[in-house]
Amino acid sequence: MDVSLVDLALGSWISAAIGVAARLGVADVLEEGPATSAELAKAVGVQPDSITPVMKALIMVGVFAQDEEGRYTNSPLSEQLRTRHPQSMRHMCMLLTGLYAQGCGALLEAVQTGQGALNARFGLGLYEYLEQDPETARIFDRAMQEAARPVAAMVAEHYPFETVRTVIDVGGGNGELLKGILTAHPHLKGICVDRPDTCRRAEAALHESGNEDLIERLTFRPADIFEECPGGGDLYILKNVLHDWSSESAVRILSSISAAMRAGSDGDRTPMLVVMDPVQEHDPGAPLRPLIKMVIGETNTRERSEADIRREAAQAGLQVVSITPLPPDLSAVACTLA
């Protein structure tokens, strides 16, 4: 089907409809079976006449479907809006159509002034904003958890953990990446480093889960990753962190990790850092990446090439030993002390 300019401009309306369905938990309701407009509206607490236009628009683009009796059902696309789906993207869709969409509303100002769109919209950067909005911070945590699950499975399967004892995930959010790795490798211990508010939420959620094995082996360490990082790690991981920051800020983060690695390095231990971030040469989403950075990144954030990564690592006292593309849009950059 040919797409017109107006069709593209109307994309924000479809995006908003997906956000409504994600927030209301429509796919979770339809997981129990087909529903009429009245039944669905009652289940999610809205008006039947109001939910109908949203559902019709989403059915048109393949998100949700209808059975022979005209009742709404899940489709292959809407399955990922279910909270319990193993590859759920419900909270990621809430984040994209919520806070990030609000940032897009300030895109013109960002283009005119050169500052990040979130900063233009709220006067705050992404992480400063999250500290002031607990509900959006909860959605952000869950969205990052959803994004980390497939990466955790891939890393757990393919990385050689035989000689690793302690894994430190820097900027690791609620620890989802470490949970996947530690579950697959029972001999490992993990330390998740992030902002104090993130660590508080993540630690509480871990204890609420009742998973005694992970409670024993996974700890959360609040820290300003621009200034400090815990020592004692055999493997340091930095996933989807640098792409939110300028080159200067990235060097500061890498330098704090380098210092921790150097402090913990001895004859028996040679720590390694693996940076997992989009790298321009291997990123199918590279044309869109600068726009994303303009909306949610720090001012002067831009996409990174292999040369950029090598330069920033060298400035932080690290040496890049390999760059391996990972599906779908990340690359694993392995670094040792220079």
LUMLUMKOL-637077 format. One line per field, with one value per residue (C-alpha): residue in three letters; residue number from 1; x, y, z. Coordinates in steps of 0.001 Angstrom, whole numbers. Last residue first. Layout:
type = (ala|...)
seq = (NUM|...)
x = (X|...)
y = (Y|...)
z = (Z|...)
//
This chain:
type = (ala|leu|thr|cys|ala|val|ala|ser|leu|asp|pro|pro|leu|pro|thr|ile|ser|val|val|gln|leu|gly|ala|gln|ala|ala|glu|arg|arg|ile|asp|ala|glu|ser|arg|glu|arg|thr|asn|thr|glu|gly|ile|val|met|lys|ile|leu|pro|arg|leu|pro|ala|gly|pro|asp|his|glu|gln|val|pro|asp|met|val|val|leu|met|pro|thr|arg|asp|gly|asp|ser|gly|ala|arg|met|ala|ala|ser|ile|ser|ser|leu|ile|arg|val|ala|ser|glu|ser|ser|trp|asp|his|leu|val|asn|lys|leu|ile|tyr|leu|asp|gly|gly|gly|pro|cys|glu|glu|phe|ile|asp|ala|pro|arg|phe|thr|leu|arg|glu|ile|leu|asp|glu|asn|gly|ser|glu|his|leu|ala|ala|glu|ala|arg|arg|cys|thr|asp|pro|arg|asp|val|cys|ile|gly|lys|leu|his|pro|his|ala|thr|leu|ile|gly|lys|leu|leu|glu|gly|asn|gly|gly|gly|val|asp|ile|val|thr|arg|val|thr|glu|phe|pro|tyr|his|glu|ala|val|met|ala|ala|val|pro|arg|ala|ala|glu|gln|met|ala|arg|asp|phe|ile|arg|ala|thr|glu|pro|asp|gln|glu|leu|tyr|glu|tyr|leu|gly|leu|gly|phe|arg|ala|asn|leu|ala|gly|gln|gly|thr|gln|val|ala|glu|leu|leu|ala|gly|cys|gly|gln|ala|tyr|leu|gly|thr|leu|leu|met|cys|met|his|arg|met|ser|gln|pro|his|arg|thr|arg|leu|gln|glu|ser|leu|pro|ser|asn|thr|tyr|arg|gly|glu|glu|asp|gln|ala|phe|val|gly|val|met|ile|leu|ala|lys|met|val|pro|thr|ile|ser|asp|pro|gln|val|gly|val|ala|lys|ala|leu|glu|ala|ser|thr|ala|pro|gly|glu|glu|leu|val|asp|ala|val|gly|leu|arg|ala|ala|val|gly|ile|ala|ala|ser|ile|trp|ser|gly|leu|ala|leu|asp|val|leu|ser|val|asp|met)
seq = (338|337|336|335|334|333|332|331|330|329|328|327|326|325|324|323|322|321|320|319|318|317|316|315|314|313|312|311|310|309|308|307|306|305|304|303|302|301|300|299|298|297|296|295|294|293|292|291|290|289|288|287|286|285|284|283|282|281|280|279|278|277|276|275|274|273|272|271|270|269|268|267|266|265|264|263|262|261|260|259|258|257|256|255|254|253|252|251|250|249|248|247|246|245|244|243|242|241|240|239|238|237|236|235|234|233|232|231|230|229|228|227|226|225|224|223|222|221|220|219|218|217|216|215|214|213|212|211|210|209|208|207|206|205|204|203|202|201|200|199|198|197|196|195|194|193|192|191|190|189|188|187|186|185|184|183|182|181|180|179|178|177|176|175|174|173|172|171|170|169|168|167|166|165|164|163|162|161|160|159|158|157|156|155|154|153|152|151|150|149|148|147|146|145|144|143|142|141|140|139|138|137|136|135|134|133|132|131|130|129|128|127|126|125|124|123|122|121|120|119|118|117|116|115|114|113|112|111|110|109|108|107|106|105|104|103|102|101|100|99|98|97|96|95|94|93|92|91|90|89|88|87|86|85|84|83|82|81|80|79|78|77|76|75|74|73|72|71|70|69|68|67|66|65|64|63|62|61|60|59|58|57|56|55|54|53|52|51|50|49|48|47|46|45|44|43|42|41|40|39|38|37|36|35|34|33|32|31|30|29|28|27|26|25|24|23|22|21|20|19|18|17|16|15|14|13|12|11|10|9|8|7|6|5|4|3|2|1)
x = (45137|42661|40376|37396|34854|32358|29170|27077|23371|20628|18814|20816|24373|27329|30731|33398|36699|39758|38892|41553|40720|42338|39275|40602|41273|37651|36362|38584|37688|33979|34196|36172|33578|30925|28704|25332|24953|24438|25134|22389|21680|19446|15678|14478|17687|18970|15915|16424|20086|19100|16635|19210|21195|18307|20075|23034|26313|28397|26804|27395|24308|25252|26473|29746|31590|34229|36869|38644|42045|42151|44835|47844|45888|43181|40565|41783|42302|38776|37302|39328|38248|34610|34892|36723|34025|31387|33490|34323|30606|29883|32377|31042|27492|25065|21992|23859|26345|23829|22263|24233|27415|28635|31626|33123|35509|34164|35834|35519|32338|31937|32451|32206|30051|28371|26882|26223|23527|24560|21968|22780|22146|23317|21206|18072|18561|18410|15631|13251|10441|9428|8751|12451|13383|10754|12080|15638|14576|12619|15430|18078|16196|15832|19550|20709|22308|24757|23646|26042|25946|27158|27844|28017|24361|24880|21566|19696|22621|22609|18858|18742|21754|19971|16814|18683|16180|18264|21688|23510|26724|26124|28810|29396|31258|32681|33886|36258|33567|31405|32180|29465|27084|24070|23876|24556|21703|19210|20126|19726|16238|15217|16825|14220|11373|13274|13998|10259|9546|11972|10580|7014|8041|9890|6745|4801|7479|7735|10403|13366|12235|12586|16179|16873|15508|16931|14947|13541|10349|9771|13122|14980|12941|13754|17515|19125|20150|17961|15869|15938|15063|12285|10835|11150|9176|6189|8681|9439|5788|6003|8975|7041|3940|3743|7279|7029|3669|4894|7941|5580|3580|6547|6047|8470|7476|3850|2566|1863|66|939|3173|73|-1189|974|-30|-3673|-5791|-9544|-12422|-15910|-17469|-19218|-16805|-13846|-12216|-8538|-5978|-2992|-3161|-3172|-6953|-7552|-5787|-8046|-11165|-10021|-9490|-12787|-14638|-13091|-15038|-18512|-18018|-17029|-14030|-13249|-10984|-13354|-16500|-15124|-14164|-17600|-19396|-17140|-17632|-15052|-13053|-11218|-9210|-6176|-8591|-8402|-4604|-4544|-6676|-4380|-5663|-2160|-1222|-4484|-4165|-513|-1436|-4076|-1496|848|-1983|-2665|1051|1121|-1319|1588|2760|-657|-763|2508|1051|1796|1349|0)
y = (340|-1428|-3760|-3033|-5177|-3208|-5233|-3650|-2951|-2660|-6012|-8079|-7744|-6369|-7247|-4628|-5989|-5081|-1478|-96|1854|4787|7039|9069|5774|4664|7959|7648|4001|4736|7711|5721|2934|5556|7153|8847|12322|13992|17733|18470|15351|12789|12325|14315|15182|11675|10178|12465|11452|7743|7803|7408|4901|2460|-341|125|-1610|1311|3786|1878|1347|509|-2466|-1582|-4630|-3860|-6384|-6986|-8658|-10626|-13009|-10716|-7729|-5386|-4162|-566|-490|-1734|864|3633|2446|2474|6079|6966|5402|7557|10718|9880|9479|12896|14552|12622|13736|11410|9271|6872|6149|4224|1513|-1244|-701|-4037|-4614|-8096|-9329|-6785|-5902|-2137|-124|2897|6554|10065|10034|6859|8767|5791|3657|-18|-2724|-6306|-9592|-12963|-13529|-11791|-13695|-17052|-15952|-15028|-13652|-11158|-8506|-8534|-7838|-5105|-3328|-3523|-2125|781|1799|1313|3590|6334|6103|6358|3236|401|-3237|-5657|-9302|-12625|-15557|-19298|-19833|-18913|-18782|-17092|-14727|-13587|-13034|-11243|-9149|-7781|-7135|-5217|-2427|142|-1205|2120|177|-3581|-5205|-8933|-10886|-14407|-14597|-17356|-19583|-16665|-17002|-14781|-16563|-17844|-15303|-12468|-13528|-14092|-10775|-8973|-10446|-9288|-5832|-3981|-5169|-4143|-750|-306|-1432|1123|3874|3084|3304|6582|7912|7130|8568|11947|14180|11785|10874|14505|14693|11477|12783|16295|19122|22477|20612|21007|22459|20012|17161|18474|18567|21937|23188|26305|26215|22446|21888|24468|22608|19287|20488|18211|15383|15642|15019|11944|10747|11133|9313|7519|6154|5426|3682|1693|610|-298|-2679|-4150|-7705|-10309|-13044|-11812|-11268|-7544|-8042|-5278|-7766|-9772|-6609|-7303|-10943|-9847|-9678|-9841|-7380|-8699|-8236|-11606|-13016|-12039|-8620|-7671|-5840|-3824|-4571|-991|-761|-2668|154|2817|767|225|3907|4861|2265|3213|6474|5138|2371|4838|3919|1697|-961|-3921|-1875|-493|-3973|-5399|-2477|-2536|-6284|-8704|-11704|-13825|-13658|-12241|-9558|-7914|-8002|-6568|-3612|-2755|818|2276|137|790|4542|4515|2574|5232|8005|6293|5940|9681|10473|8582|11051|12998|9851|9266|12940|12510|9506|5829|3416|0)
z = (28033|30313|28401|26193|24327|22224|21739|18990|19182|16552|16117|16589|17871|15894|17406|18087|19416|21481|22348|24690|27829|29613|29452|26512|24732|25222|23833|20752|20125|20453|18100|15515|15593|14919|17512|17049|18513|21874|21792|24379|26435|24820|24701|21681|19829|20490|18817|15822|15560|15673|12782|9995|12127|12611|10761|13135|12226|10935|13347|16563|18728|22312|24299|26037|27362|29991|31004|34289|34414|37664|38857|38601|39773|38499|40963|41165|37401|36731|39087|37418|33976|35066|36257|33040|30857|32521|32176|28556|27816|29328|26987|23983|24733|26493|25858|23543|26325|28409|26260|28009|30032|31361|33621|33881|36552|39014|42298|42117|42392|40079|40768|39347|36225|37481|40415|42644|44235|44476|43956|44913|43129|44492|47614|46367|43118|44895|47237|44422|46607|43931|46593|47468|43851|43548|46656|45335|41966|43409|45767|43074|40664|43304|44174|40534|39069|39677|39520|41209|40198|41545|39274|39992|39061|35377|33455|36303|36866|33223|33046|36388|35390|32331|34345|37049|37682|35859|34873|34677|35225|35273|37429|36912|39600|39205|35616|34493|32979|31818|28108|26564|24149|26064|28882|26437|24136|26971|28579|25243|24821|28318|28330|26236|28459|31595|30070|29533|33097|34538|32287|33363|37025|36352|34645|37813|40113|38326|39889|39637|36124|35020|36216|34333|31036|31201|32727|31572|30737|26997|25909|28132|26696|23203|23795|23110|19666|19890|16704|16251|19913|19665|16678|18508|21529|20859|20352|24074|24845|22613|24675|27927|26742|23401|23614|27350|27089|24087|26109|28933|26761|24889|26109|24782|27260|27105|30635|30287|26975|24486|22670|21716|20012|16965|16501|16872|20024|19733|19463|18822|15382|15369|12786|14973|15119|15176|17345|16027|12309|11011|10477|13732|15562|14054|14807|18412|19093|17448|19611|22973|23204|22411|24954|27743|29888|32876|31344|31809|31204|27938|26772|27485|25828|22768|22469|23828|22582|25190|28420|26594|25410|28840|28878|25350|26477|29388|29633|29356|26355|24517|25066|23930|20795|20056|20506|18056|15570|15886|15594|12309|10794|9327|7564|6047|5017|3122|1350|1922|-973|0)
//
